[in-house]
Amino acid sequence: AHTDPVGSHAYNDNLSERRAKSTYEYLIDHGVPKEHIVSYKGYGKRKLINHCTSKRDCTDEELELNRRTEFPIIRMKSGRIFSGTSAVTDSSK
């Protein structure tokens, strides 16, 4: 999970870690098996996706783009892909 650049590193690190954990818990609560989630991590304001470094040089919309949670979808060895709340077999193998 990521934050915008506003605030200290300590504040944003804590916030992004909480966001990452919240996303993890949401996925578990909605049917993703725990063993299918490798890890979660908060990056704070260290991986901004645009030029924003403060409220002064960015619009609210630009700041908002940095407030995000990302998670890669990894194909499992069995050829199954987890999609939403149900596992589906990948027929393209």
TAKA-V569840 format. One record per residue. N is the residue number from 0. RES is the residue in three letters. PHI is phi in whole degrees, 0 to 359 (NA if undefined). PSI is psi in whole degrees, -180 to 180 (999 if undefined). D_CENTER is the distance of its C-alpha to the mean C-alpha in Angstrom with 2 decimals. Layout:
BEGIN
N:RES:PHI:PSI:D_CENTER
N:RES:PHI:PSI:D_CENTER
END
This chain:
BEGIN
0:ALA:NA:155:4.11
1:HIS:226:161:7.11
2:THR:234:173:10.41
3:ASP:279:175:13.51
4:PRO:278:-1:16.46
5:VAL:284:131:18.52
6:GLY:100:174:19.55
7:SER:283:163:20.03
8:HIS:299:-43:17.87
9:ALA:299:-46:18.51
10:TYR:299:-49:17.48
11:ASN:290:-33:14.18
12:ASP:298:-46:13.43
13:ASN:296:-45:14.22
14:LEU:299:-46:12.32
15:SER:291:-33:8.94
16:GLU:294:-40:9.87
17:ARG:295:-40:10.84
18:ARG:297:-43:7.74
19:ALA:297:-44:5.97
20:LYS:295:-40:9.36
21:SER:298:-41:9.69
22:THR:295:-44:7.01
23:TYR:304:-49:8.85
24:GLU:295:-38:12.03
25:TYR:299:-47:11.57
26:LEU:298:-43:11.24
27:ILE:298:-48:14.22
28:ASP:298:-22:16.11
29:HIS:253:23:15.92
30:GLY:102:-2:17.38
31:VAL:282:122:15.06
32:PRO:298:138:17.19
33:LYS:307:-39:15.96
34:GLU:291:-9:17.47
35:HIS:268:-4:15.23
36:ILE:254:114:12.08
37:VAL:291:-48:12.70
38:SER:190:174:10.69
39:TYR:221:152:7.83
40:LYS:206:143:8.00
41:GLY:259:134:8.09
42:TYR:253:-1:9.53
43:GLY:61:-135:11.28
44:LYS:257:23:13.08
45:ARG:277:-16:13.70
46:LYS:231:64:11.84
47:LEU:291:147:12.96
48:ILE:259:4:13.19
49:ASN:214:-172:16.65
50:HIS:282:-4:19.80
51:CYS:298:129:19.13
52:THR:234:-11:20.28
53:SER:197:172:21.63
54:LYS:295:-27:22.52
55:ARG:291:-34:25.81
56:ASP:254:15:24.76
57:CYS:220:150:22.10
58:THR:280:165:22.21
59:ASP:301:-37:20.14
60:GLU:295:-40:18.50
61:GLU:293:-40:17.64
62:LEU:298:-42:16.20
63:GLU:299:-35:14.09
64:LEU:301:-29:12.50
65:ASN:279:-16:10.99
66:ARG:274:93:9.46
67:ARG:209:162:6.09
68:THR:236:132:2.42
69:GLU:238:144:2.85
70:PHE:211:130:4.88
71:PRO:283:147:8.55
72:ILE:261:123:11.37
73:ILE:247:130:14.23
74:ARG:291:133:17.79
75:MET:275:156:19.60
76:LYS:303:-30:23.11
77:SER:288:-8:24.74
78:GLY:87:3:23.82
79:ARG:268:145:21.84
80:ILE:240:132:18.54
81:PHE:274:123:16.50
82:SER:228:116:16.09
83:GLY:66:-125:15.36
84:THR:249:17:17.50
85:SER:220:145:20.05
86:ALA:274:135:20.56
87:VAL:236:147:22.49
88:THR:277:133:24.69
89:ASP:279:113:24.21
90:SER:274:1:27.71
91:SER:273:3:27.33
92:LYS:293:999:28.09
END
